[in-house]
Amino acid sequence: MTSTASEAGHTAQVELAIGGMTCASCAARIEKKLNRIDGVAATVNFATEKAKVSYGAGVEVTDLIATVVRTGYTAEEPRPPEPVPPAAATEAPGGAADRPGHDEDRPDAPRRRLLISFALSLPVVVLAMVPSFQFENWQWLSLTLAAPVVVWGGAPFHKAAWSNARHGAATMDTLVSLGTLAALGWSLWALFFGHAGMPGMRHGFDLTVSRADGSSSIYLEAAAGVTTFILLGRFLEARSKRAAGAALHALLELGAKDVAVLRDGREVRVPVGELAAGDRFVVRPGEKIATDGTVVEGGSAVDASMLTGESVPVDVVVGDAVAGATVNTAGRIVVEATRVGADTQLARMAKLVEDAQNGKAEVQRLADRISGIFVPIVLLIALGTLLGWLVATGDATAAFTAAVAVLIIACPCALGLATPTALMVGTGRGAQLGILIKGPEVLESTRRVDTVVLDKTGTVTTGRMRLRGVVTAPGTDEEVLLRLAGSVEHASEHPVARAIADGAVERVGSLPVPEGFTSVAGLGVRGVVDGHKVLVGREKLLGQWAVELPEELASAKAAAEAEGHTAVAVAWDGEARGILLVADAIKETSADAVTQLRALGLTPVLLTGDNRLVAESVAREIGVEEVIAEVLPEEKVDVVKRLQGEGRTVAMVGDGVNDAAALATADLGLAMGTGTDAAIEAGDLTLVRGDLRVAADAIRLARRTLTTIKGNLFWAFGYNVAALPLAAAGMLNPMIAGAAMAFSSVFVVTNSLRLRAFTAST
């Protein structure tokens, strides 16, 4: 069971696994029954075979399950996912094909039923379609072969139809069962009581309804062919749906199975489930990191491509955070577990993807409402077709054939599969690329967005200060300046000092240890390096030691500060030697990301609490024209609301706690997964990797998924709208109608599977 409680509304949520659904109208019936319970709000998804239910005080999970059972289906708390053996994965176990009757426990039952039905149906269809093959008394062989197909092969449909009838309902199984049994029944009457059983009887085949003597007409090929085609459609649908959900299944299977935990200085191999927060465990090269944690010993490069989509391994050292399911590619490291079980990044990603797949877009709710009333309407249309043909032509055979074609062709399965399958594939592909779509309603928002607000720190920039430039006084060597200044700053923990020290190490290598190091609060640092008395900090610090900046350095300092950089003065032995320029580093991909966002029709806006000079400098570098600077954290929401008040539809990209409210207020919130939990919870889309280009990929994927859903619904609606009049007009043979109906669902699922080919720009 997956359940959560909400103190605010005194409600809980549960996710139930539903069995016995065969079409969208089944899901609509269950949803309707559950929603009739006071304090219950339910959504039933036909494709994932799950019901997501919110319920209030006084309602128990057992009450919900009992309601589903009374409706004619099964419900249970879902079991944890288990690995699927490769052999079983190819034989369609437990899929849509064996849902109707649940009559056999063998995993290959649907496949076996299909193969036997096909083998028996093929000669029946050939004999009916090719008169030259019709030997004397061929019709009795056809009956012998067709009857098992209709009765045994179609048993899942007949059982489901009977179960639904006992509960006063009609579904797609009702249509199939009525159509095939009626065709078999008519054939039996014609064979035993009419002229069809006479030796030498010949039978032609026509793609349309043709007038004939009812007592000499048999429909065994239609009864057997329709049953086999629909079994094939269900089988292919089940396989396609498993392929659609494969990304989530693969995500759940990524984690390590066991781990080497350090206990009293010794390595003990235990299952991952026994790992607790605070435990320290060893990860050797090539092994998966068992859970989220912090490196406490060693260094390595970690391949996080399965979580973030980033193909280049990331270097980690002591103090760096690592995620479970990522792969250690280089050295031995010791990790202290910080999150285990359902709290890990992998588990949270899987939960977000599953929640999104179980949701419904607004456009799908319309399809569900139509599916819910579609079957009764089809039954009326079939009855009307029968009576209409009888009145117009007086030909019972033609009337019966047209009515059966109406029953067979009208399956609303394609409507029920249009949205869920596209969501399953789209969200699954997103998870593989490090893009988490929280729910189907997000898709509509991505289509309307025209403005994207970019938080600067941590989103456009790295959030870490870096050495951006060095200006030396005449006669001063740059390497000497970096060596002396970097040595003194290396002893400080200030972010600006760390940036200078790291920059110096990158450019000149190892640094000597300073003597007499002193930190002067708010001004800088001083110390002795290689016999030189070194000052690094504000101009005021140099002034305290009677050192003045020469005109060229003062001008460079003023110009740098005008560009938004932090200028740090360096002096030694009583003389100013240079200026070090430090700034928050812009991510290398930010400019490219802005270009991609513009290509999607979005206007970028840079939002920051920094001063305007810094903001405008960053904006120029990445190609953003509109800048909103010097904004307090609590004012970010007001900025979003103001833009919305101007008639804009706003997307917000951020990563910090102070971005959470703005992310929630925006029409579309995109949270950087490298940011805080508060931001991730508030966002509609989570970008697991801290690369702004993924924001453009996320919007492209969401829009592509929405387009696929609408395309699916167009074809599903169009198919039923076009096919029903053709069938009622006698322009479709029942067997052709059965084939067309079966493959309409396969077409919709196959169209959704095209989303697996979506590629990121990064």
C-alpha positions in Angstrom: 0.0 0.0 0.0 1.1 3.5 -0.8 -0.6 5.8 1.5 0.0 9.2 3.0 -1.8 11.4 5.5 -2.5 15.1 5.4 -3.0 16.7 8.7 -4.5 19.8 7.3 -7.5 18.1 5.7 -7.5 15.0 7.9 -7.4 12.9 4.7 -5.3 10.1 3.6 -4.3 8.7 0.2 -4.1 5.1 -1.0 -3.1 3.6 -4.3 -5.0 0.4 -5.2 -4.2 -2.1 -7.9 -7.3 -2.8 -9.9 -8.0 -6.1 -11.7 -10.6 -7.1 -14.3 -10.7 -3.8 -16.3 -10.9 -4.4 -20.0 -11.6 -0.9 -21.4 -11.9 2.8 -20.5 -15.6 2.4 -19.6 -14.6 -0.1 -16.8 -12.3 2.6 -15.3 -15.0 5.2 -15.6 -17.5 2.9 -13.7 -15.1 2.2 -10.9 -14.2 5.9 -10.6 -17.8 6.9 -10.5 -18.6 4.3 -7.8 -15.7 5.4 -5.6 -16.5 9.1 -5.9 -20.0 8.5 -4.7 -18.6 7.6 -1.3 -18.7 10.7 1.0 -15.3 12.2 1.5 -13.7 10.2 -1.3 -12.0 11.6 -4.4 -10.7 8.9 -6.8 -8.9 8.7 -10.1 -8.8 5.4 -11.9 -6.2 4.8 -14.7 -7.0 2.1 -17.2 -3.4 1.9 -18.6 -1.6 1.6 -15.3 -4.5 -0.4 -13.7 -4.4 1.7 -10.5 -6.7 3.8 -8.6 -5.4 6.8 -6.6 -7.9 7.6 -3.9 -8.1 10.4 -1.3 -10.4 9.6 1.6 -11.5 11.3 4.8 -12.3 10.3 8.3 -14.7 7.5 8.7 -13.6 5.8 5.5 -11.3 2.7 5.6 -9.3 1.2 2.8 -11.4 -2.0 3.2 -14.5 0.1 2.3 -12.8 1.2 -0.9 -11.8 -2.3 -1.9 -15.3 -3.6 -1.1 -16.8 -0.9 -3.3 -14.6 -1.9 -6.2 -15.5 -5.6 -5.7 -19.2 -4.8 -5.6 -18.7 -3.1 -8.9 -17.5 -6.3 -10.4 -13.7 -5.9 -10.3 -10.9 -6.7 -7.9 -8.8 -4.4 -5.8 -5.8 -4.8 -3.6 -3.0 -2.9 -2.0 -0.1 -3.0 -4.6 2.8 -5.2 -3.9 6.4 -3.8 -4.0 7.8 -4.1 -7.6 9.8 -7.3 -8.2 12.4 -8.0 -10.9 10.8 -9.5 -14.0 12.8 -12.5 -15.5 13.6 -11.9 -19.2 11.8 -15.0 -20.2 8.6 -13.9 -18.5 8.9 -10.4 -20.0 8.5 -11.7 -23.5 5.4 -13.8 -22.8 3.0 -11.1 -21.7 2.2 -12.3 -18.2 -0.5 -10.5 -16.2 -1.2 -7.9 -18.9 -4.4 -6.7 -20.4 -4.7 -9.8 -22.4 -5.5 -12.0 -19.5 -7.4 -9.5 -17.3 -11.0 -10.2 -18.4 -11.4 -13.6 -16.8 -8.4 -14.3 -14.7 -9.2 -17.9 -15.5 -5.8 -19.3 -15.7 -2.8 -18.9 -13.5 -0.1 -19.8 -16.0 1.8 -16.7 -17.1 1.7 -17.8 -20.8 -2.1 -18.3 -20.8 -3.0 -15.3 -23.0 -0.3 -16.2 -25.5 -1.4 -19.8 -25.6 -5.1 -18.8 -26.0 -4.2 -16.5 -28.9 -2.0 -19.1 -30.7 -4.6 -21.9 -30.4 -7.4 -19.5 -31.5 -5.4 -18.4 -34.5 -4.6 -21.9 -35.6 -8.3 -22.9 -35.4 -9.6 -19.7 -37.0 -7.2 -19.5 -40.0 -8.8 -22.5 -41.9 -12.3 -21.2 -41.1 -11.5 -17.8 -42.6 -9.8 -19.2 -45.6 -12.7 -21.6 -46.4 -15.2 -18.8 -46.1 -13.2 -16.3 -48.2 -12.1 -18.7 -51.1 -15.1 -20.6 -52.6 -12.8 -22.9 -54.6 -11.6 -24.4 -51.3 -15.2 -25.2 -50.2 -15.4 -29.0 -50.5 -18.6 -30.9 -49.7 -19.7 -30.4 -46.1 -16.9 -27.9 -45.5 -19.3 -25.9 -43.3 -19.4 -28.6 -40.7 -15.6 -28.5 -40.4 -15.8 -24.8 -40.0 -18.3 -25.2 -37.2 -16.0 -27.8 -35.5 -13.1 -25.4 -35.6 -14.9 -22.1 -34.9 -17.0 -23.2 -31.9 -13.9 -23.7 -29.6 -12.6 -20.3 -30.7 -15.8 -18.5 -29.8 -16.6 -20.4 -26.7 -13.1 -21.1 -25.2 -11.0 -18.5 -26.9 -13.6 -15.8 -26.2 -14.3 -17.1 -22.6 -12.5 -14.1 -21.0 -14.9 -11.7 -22.8 -18.0 -13.8 -22.1 -17.1 -14.1 -18.4 -16.5 -10.4 -18.1 -19.7 -9.5 -19.9 -21.7 -11.8 -17.6 -20.1 -10.3 -14.5 -20.8 -6.8 -15.8 -24.4 -7.7 -16.6 -24.9 -9.0 -13.1 -23.8 -5.6 -11.8 -26.1 -3.8 -14.3 -23.3 -2.5 -16.5 -22.2 -2.9 -20.1 -18.6 -2.6 -21.3 -16.5 -3.4 -24.4 -16.6 -7.1 -23.4 -20.4 -6.9 -23.7 -20.1 -5.7 -27.3 -17.6 -8.4 -28.2 -19.5 -11.2 -26.4 -22.9 -10.2 -27.9 -21.4 -9.9 -31.4 -19.5 -13.2 -31.5 -22.2 -15.2 -29.7 -24.9 -13.8 -32.0 -22.8 -14.7 -35.1 -22.3 -18.2 -33.8 -25.9 -18.6 -32.7 -27.2 -17.5 -36.2 -24.8 -19.9 -37.8 -26.0 -22.8 -35.6 -29.6 -22.0 -36.5 -28.8 -21.8 -40.2 -26.8 -25.1 -40.1 -29.3 -27.2 -38.1 -32.7 -25.6 -39.0 -32.0 -23.8 -42.3 -30.4 -24.7 -45.6 -26.8 -23.9 -44.7 -26.1 -27.5 -43.6 -27.0 -29.0 -46.9 -24.1 -30.8 -48.7 -22.6 -28.7 -51.6 -23.5 -25.4 -49.9 -21.3 -22.5 -51.2 -20.5 -19.3 -49.3 -19.0 -16.1 -50.8 -17.1 -13.4 -48.9 -17.8 -9.7 -49.2 -16.1 -6.7 -47.5 -19.5 -5.1 -47.1 -23.0 -6.3 -46.1 -24.7 -8.2 -48.9 -28.3 -9.4 -49.1 -28.7 -13.2 -48.9 -31.0 -15.9 -47.8 -30.8 -15.8 -44.0 -31.4 -19.6 -43.6 -28.4 -20.4 -45.8 -25.9 -17.8 -44.4 -23.4 -18.6 -41.8 -21.0 -16.2 -39.9 -18.5 -18.7 -38.5 -15.5 -16.8 -40.0 -16.8 -13.6 -38.5 -17.3 -15.1 -35.0 -13.9 -16.9 -35.0 -12.0 -14.1 -36.8 -13.3 -11.3 -34.6 -12.5 -13.3 -31.4 -8.9 -14.0 -32.6 -8.3 -10.4 -33.8 -9.4 -9.0 -30.5 -7.3 -11.5 -28.6 -4.4 -10.4 -30.7 -5.2 -6.7 -30.1 -5.3 -7.3 -26.3 -2.0 -9.3 -26.4 -0.2 -6.6 -28.4 -1.7 -3.9 -26.3 -0.4 -5.6 -23.1 3.1 -5.8 -24.6 3.0 -2.2 -25.7 1.9 -1.0 -22.3 4.7 -2.9 -20.6 7.1 -1.2 -23.0 5.5 2.1 -22.1 6.1 1.6 -18.4 9.6 0.0 -18.9 11.4 3.3 -18.0 9.8 3.4 -14.5 10.5 -0.3 -14.0 14.1 0.2 -15.0 14.4 3.2 -12.7 13.2 1.0 -9.8 15.7 -1.7 -10.7 18.7 0.7 -10.7 19.6 0.5 -7.1 22.3 -1.7 -5.6 21.2 -5.0 -4.0 23.7 -5.3 -1.2 26.4 -3.1 0.4 29.7 -3.4 2.3 29.0 -1.7 5.7 31.8 -0.8 8.1 31.1 -2.4 11.5 33.8 -2.1 14.1 36.4 -1.4 11.4 35.4 -4.5 9.4 33.4 -4.7 6.1 30.2 -6.7 6.5 28.1 -7.4 3.4 24.4 -6.8 4.1 21.3 -6.3 2.0 20.6 -2.6 1.1 17.3 -2.8 3.1 19.3 -3.2 6.3 21.2 0.1 5.7 20.4 2.9 8.2 21.1 6.6 8.1 24.5 7.2 9.7 26.0 3.9 8.6 29.3 4.1 6.7 29.8 1.8 3.7 32.6 1.1 1.2 32.2 1.6 -2.5 34.9 0.2 -4.8 35.5 1.1 -8.5 32.7 -0.4 -10.6 30.2 -0.7 -7.8 26.9 1.1 -7.4 26.6 3.5 -4.5 24.0 1.9 -2.2 22.1 5.0 -1.0 22.3 8.8 -0.8 25.2 9.9 1.4 28.3 12.0 1.9 31.9 11.0 1.0 33.9 10.8 4.2 37.0 9.1 2.9 38.7 8.9 -0.5 38.0 10.5 -3.8 36.6 9.2 -7.1 34.6 10.0 -10.2 30.9 9.1 -10.1 28.8 8.2 -13.2 25.3 9.6 -12.5 24.0 9.2 -16.0 21.2 6.9 -15.0 19.7 9.6 -12.7 20.7 12.8 -14.4 21.3 11.9 -18.1 24.7 13.5 -17.8 27.2 11.3 -19.6 30.4 12.7 -18.1 31.4 11.3 -14.6 31.6 13.9 -11.8 34.6 14.1 -9.5 33.8 13.7 -5.8 36.0 14.3 -2.8 35.5 14.2 1.0 32.4 16.3 1.9 30.7 15.9 -1.5 27.2 14.4 -1.6 26.5 11.3 -3.7 23.3 9.7 -4.8 22.2 6.1 -4.5 22.3 4.0 -7.7 25.1 6.0 -9.3 28.3 4.1 -10.2 31.8 4.7 -8.7 34.1 4.6 -11.7 37.5 5.3 -10.1 38.9 5.1 -6.6 37.7 3.5 -3.4 35.5 5.7 -1.3 33.7 5.5 2.1 30.2 7.0 2.2 28.1 7.9 5.2 24.4 7.2 4.5 22.2 10.3 4.9 19.0 9.0 3.3 17.7 5.5 2.9 14.7 3.7 1.5 11.8 5.9 0.3 13.8 9.1 1.2 16.5 8.6 -1.4 16.7 10.6 -4.6 16.1 7.4 -6.7 13.0 6.5 -4.7 11.6 10.0 -4.8 12.2 10.2 -8.6 10.4 6.9 -9.1 7.5 8.1 -6.9 7.2 11.4 -8.9 7.2 9.5 -12.2 4.6 7.0 -10.9 2.3 9.8 -9.6 2.5 11.5 -12.9 1.7 8.3 -14.8 -1.4 7.7 -12.6 -2.7 11.2 -13.1 -5.1 12.5 -15.8 -4.8 15.5 -18.1 -8.0 17.6 -18.4 -8.3 16.4 -22.0 -8.4 12.8 -20.8 -11.3 13.4 -18.4 -13.5 14.3 -21.4 -12.5 11.1 -23.1 -13.3 9.1 -19.9 -16.7 10.7 -19.7 -17.4 9.8 -23.3 -16.2 6.2 -22.7 -18.4 5.8 -19.7 -21.6 6.3 -21.7 -20.3 5.0 -25.0 -21.2 1.3 -24.7 -24.9 1.9 -23.8 -25.1 4.2 -26.8 -23.5 1.6 -29.1 -26.0 -1.0 -27.9 -28.8 1.4 -28.9 -27.2 2.1 -32.2 -26.8 -1.6 -32.9 -30.5 -2.2 -32.1 -31.5 0.8 -34.2 -29.3 -0.6 -37.1 -31.0 -4.0 -36.9 -34.5 -2.5 -36.9 -33.6 0.1 -39.6 -32.3 -2.5 -42.0 -35.3 -4.7 -41.3 -37.7 -1.9 -42.1 -35.8 -0.6 -45.1 -34.9 -3.9 -46.8 -36.8 -6.7 -45.0 -33.5 -8.6 -45.2 -32.8 -10.2 -41.8 -29.4 -11.4 -42.9 -28.2 -8.0 -43.9 -29.7 -6.4 -40.8 -28.1 -8.9 -38.6 -24.7 -8.5 -40.3 -24.7 -4.7 -40.0 -25.8 -4.8 -36.3 -23.0 -7.2 -35.5 -20.5 -5.0 -37.3 -21.6 -2.0 -35.1 -21.2 -4.0 -31.9 -17.7 -5.2 -32.9 -16.2 -2.0 -34.2 -17.3 0.3 -31.4 -14.7 -0.5 -28.7 -13.7 2.7 -26.8 -10.3 1.2 -25.7 -8.3 3.6 -27.9 -9.9 6.5 -26.0 -8.9 5.1 -22.7 -5.3 4.5 -23.8 -4.7 7.8 -25.6 -3.5 9.8 -22.6 -2.1 7.2 -20.1 0.2 5.5 -22.6 1.7 8.8 -23.8 2.1 9.9 -20.2 3.8 6.6 -19.3 6.3 6.8 -22.1 6.8 10.6 -21.8 7.4 10.7 -18.1 9.5 7.5 -18.3 11.7 9.0 -21.0 12.0 12.2 -19.0 13.2 10.2 -15.9 16.0 8.7 -18.1 17.1 12.2 -19.1 16.9 13.7 -15.6 13.5 15.4 -16.1 10.7 14.6 -13.7 7.2 15.7 -14.7 5.0 15.9 -11.6 1.6 15.4 -13.3 -0.4 15.6 -16.5 -1.8 19.0 -15.7 1.7 20.3 -16.1 1.6 19.5 -19.9 -1.1 22.1 -20.6 1.0 24.8 -18.7 4.0 24.2 -20.9 2.0 25.0 -24.0 0.8 28.3 -22.7 4.0 29.7 -21.1 5.5 32.7 -22.9 7.9 34.1 -20.2 10.6 32.3 -18.2 12.0 33.9 -15.1 15.5 32.7 -14.3 16.8 32.9 -10.8 20.5 33.9 -11.0 22.4 32.3 -8.2 22.6 28.5 -8.5 20.5 28.5 -11.7 22.3 30.7 -14.2 25.4 30.8 -12.1 27.1 28.1 -10.1 26.5 29.8 -6.8 30.2 29.6 -6.1 32.7 32.4 -6.4 35.6 32.0 -8.9 38.7 33.9 -9.8 37.7 35.6 -13.0 40.8 37.9 -13.7 44.1 39.2 -12.6 45.5 42.7 -13.0 49.1 43.3 -12.1 51.1 46.5 -11.5 54.0 47.2 -13.8 56.9 44.9 -13.1 54.9 42.3 -11.2 54.8 38.8 -12.4 51.3 37.3 -12.5 52.4 33.8 -11.2 54.2 35.4 -8.3 51.1 37.5 -7.4 48.9 34.4 -7.5 51.4 32.3 -5.5 51.7 34.8 -2.7 48.1 35.9 -2.6 46.8 32.3 -3.0 49.0 31.1 -0.1 47.6 33.6 2.4 44.0 33.1 1.2 44.3 29.3 1.3 44.3 29.6 5.1 40.9 31.4 5.1 37.4 29.9 4.8 35.8 33.0 3.3 34.1 32.2 -0.1 36.1 35.0 -1.8 39.3 33.6 -0.2 38.5 30.1 -1.4 37.9 31.3 -4.9 41.3 33.0 -5.0 43.1 30.0 -3.5 41.4 27.5 -5.8 42.2 29.8 -8.8 45.8 30.1 -7.8 46.2 26.3 -7.4 44.7 25.8 -10.9 47.2 28.3 -12.5 50.4 27.9 -10.5 50.1 24.5 -8.8 50.8 23.8 -5.1 51.1 26.7 -2.7 53.4 27.3 0.3 52.1 27.5 3.9 52.0 31.0 5.2 53.5 32.1 8.5 51.9 34.5 10.9 48.5 34.2 9.2 45.9 36.8 10.5 42.4 37.4 9.4 41.2 41.0 9.7 37.4 40.9 10.1 35.6 42.5 7.2 38.8 43.7 5.5 40.9 40.7 4.5 44.0 38.6 5.5 47.7 39.0 6.0 50.7 36.7 6.5 54.3 36.0 5.6 55.1 33.9 2.5 58.6 33.2 1.3 59.8 36.1 3.5 57.3 38.6 2.1 54.7 40.3 4.3 51.6 39.9 2.2 48.3 41.8 2.5 45.2 40.6 0.6 41.8 42.3 0.9 40.0 45.6 0.7 41.7 48.8 -0.2 41.1 50.0 3.4 43.3 47.1 4.7 46.2 48.3 2.5 45.5 51.9 3.8 46.0 50.7 7.4 49.6 49.7 6.4 50.1 53.0 4.5 49.9 51.3 1.1 48.1 53.1 -1.7 46.8 51.8 -5.0 48.6 53.3 -8.0 46.3 55.0 -10.6 46.3 52.0 -13.0 45.2 49.6 -10.3 42.6 52.0 -8.9 41.1 52.4 -12.4 41.1 48.6 -12.9 39.4 48.2 -9.6 36.7 50.7 -10.4 36.1 49.2 -13.8 35.8 45.7 -12.4 33.3 46.8 -9.7 31.3 48.6 -12.4 31.0 45.2 -14.1 29.8 43.6 -10.9 33.0 41.8 -9.9 34.5 41.8 -6.4 38.0 43.4 -6.6 40.6 42.2 -4.1 43.8 44.2 -3.7 47.2 42.5 -3.2 50.3 44.1 -1.7 53.6 42.9 -0.2 56.7 44.5 1.2 54.8 47.9 1.5 53.8 48.1 -2.2 50.5 47.4 -4.1 51.1 44.6 -6.6 47.8 43.9 -8.2 44.1 43.4 -8.3 42.3 40.0 -8.2 38.8 39.9 -9.8 36.3 37.5 -8.2 32.7 36.8 -9.3 30.0 34.1 -9.1 30.8 31.9 -12.0 28.3 31.7 -14.8 27.6 28.1 -15.9 29.1 27.3 -19.2 25.8 26.1 -20.6 23.6 29.1 -19.5 24.0 31.2 -22.7 23.1 28.2 -24.9 20.1 27.4 -22.6 18.8 31.0 -23.1 19.1 30.6 -26.8 17.1 27.4 -26.7 14.4 28.9 -24.5 14.1 31.8 -27.0 13.7 29.2 -29.8 10.7 27.8 -27.9 9.0 31.2 -28.0 9.9 32.2 -24.4 11.1 35.6 -23.2 13.8 35.1 -20.6 13.9 37.4 -17.5 16.8 37.4 -15.0 15.7 37.7 -11.4 18.2 38.2 -8.5 18.8 39.8 -5.1 22.2 41.0 -6.2 22.9 44.6 -7.1 22.0 45.8 -10.6 25.5 46.1 -11.9 26.2 42.4 -11.2 22.9 41.3 -12.6 23.3 43.3 -15.8 26.8 41.9 -16.3 25.5 38.4 -16.0 22.6 39.1 -18.3 24.8 40.5 -21.0 27.0 37.4 -20.9 24.1 35.0 -21.3 22.0 37.1 -23.7 19.1 38.2 -21.5 17.7 41.7 -22.0 15.2 42.0 -19.2 16.7 42.2 -15.7 15.0 42.5 -12.3 17.6 43.0 -9.6 17.9 43.8 -5.9 14.8 41.8 -5.1 14.4 40.4 -1.5 13.5 36.7 -1.3 10.0 37.4 -0.2 9.5 39.8 -3.1 10.1 37.1 -5.7 6.5 36.1 -5.5 5.4 39.7 -6.1 7.6 39.8 -9.2 5.9 36.7 -10.6 2.5 38.0 -9.8 3.3 41.4 -11.5 4.4 39.6 -14.7 1.2 37.5 -14.6 -0.8 40.8 -14.1 0.8 42.0 -17.4 -1.0 39.2 -19.1 2.1 36.9 -19.3 2.1 33.2 -18.6 5.1 32.7 -16.4 7.5 29.8 -15.9 10.0 30.1 -13.1 13.3 28.3 -12.8 15.0 28.2 -9.3 16.8 26.1 -6.8 16.7 27.6 -3.4 14.4 27.8 -0.4 13.8 31.4 -1.2 12.5 30.3 -4.7 9.9 27.8 -3.4 7.1 30.3 -3.1 7.8 31.8 -6.5 8.0 28.4 -8.1 4.6 27.5 -6.6 3.1 30.9 -7.7 4.3 30.6 -11.3 2.1 29.0 -14.0 4.9 26.5 -14.4 7.6 25.9 -11.8 10.9 24.2 -12.8 13.1 23.2 -9.9 16.7 22.4 -10.2 17.3 19.0 -8.6 20.7 20.2 -7.3 18.7 22.7 -5.1 16.8 22.4 -1.9 14.0 20.0 -1.1 11.6 22.9 -0.6 12.2 24.1 -4.2 11.8 20.6 -5.6 8.5 20.1 -3.8 7.2 23.4 -5.1 8.1 22.8 -8.7 6.0 21.2 -11.4 9.0 20.0 -13.3 12.2 18.8 -11.5 15.5 19.0 -13.4 17.7 16.5 -11.7 20.9 17.9 -13.3 21.9 21.5 -12.5 22.2 22.4 -16.2 19.8 25.1 -17.4 19.6 23.5 -20.9 17.6 20.8 -19.3 14.8 23.3 -18.7 14.5 23.8 -22.4 14.5 20.0 -22.9 11.9 19.6 -20.2 9.5 22.0 -21.9 10.1 20.4 -25.3 9.4 17.0 -23.9 6.3 18.1 -22.1 5.0 19.8 -25.2 5.8 16.7 -27.3 3.9 14.5 -24.9 0.9 16.8 -25.0 1.0 16.8 -28.8 1.1 13.0 -28.7 -1.9 12.8 -26.4 -3.9 15.1 -28.6 -2.9 13.2 -31.7 -4.0 9.9 -30.0 -7.3 11.4 -29.0 -7.9 12.8 -32.4 -7.4 9.4 -34.0 -9.4 7.6 -31.4 -12.3 10.0 -31.6 -12.0 10.1 -35.4 -11.9 6.3 -35.7 -15.2 5.8 -33.7 -16.9 8.8 -35.4 -16.1 7.4 -38.8 -16.4 3.7 -38.2 -19.8 3.6 -36.6 -21.7 5.2 -39.5 -19.9 2.9 -41.9 -20.8 -0.2 -39.9 -24.4 0.9 -39.5 -24.6 1.6 -43.3 -23.5 -1.9 -44.0 -20.2 -1.0 -45.5 -18.1 -3.2 -43.1 -18.0 -6.9 -42.8 -17.9 -7.9 -39.1 -14.6 -9.6 -39.4 -13.0 -6.5 -41.0 -14.6 -4.4 -38.2 -13.0 -6.7 -35.6 -9.6 -6.3 -37.1 -9.9 -2.6 -37.4 -11.1 -2.3 -33.8 -8.3 -4.4 -32.4 -5.6 -2.5 -34.2 -7.0 1.0 -33.3 -5.7 0.4 -29.7 -2.4 -0.9 -30.9 -2.0 2.2 -33.1 -2.5 4.6 -30.2 0.0 2.8 -28.0 2.5 2.5 -30.8 2.2 6.2 -31.5 2.9 6.9 -27.8 6.0 4.7 -27.9 7.5 7.1 -30.4 8.3 9.4 -27.4 11.0 6.9 -26.4 13.0 8.4 -29.3 13.0 11.9 -27.7 16.6 13.2 -27.4 18.0 15.9 -25.2 20.0 18.8 -26.6 22.7 18.3 -24.0 
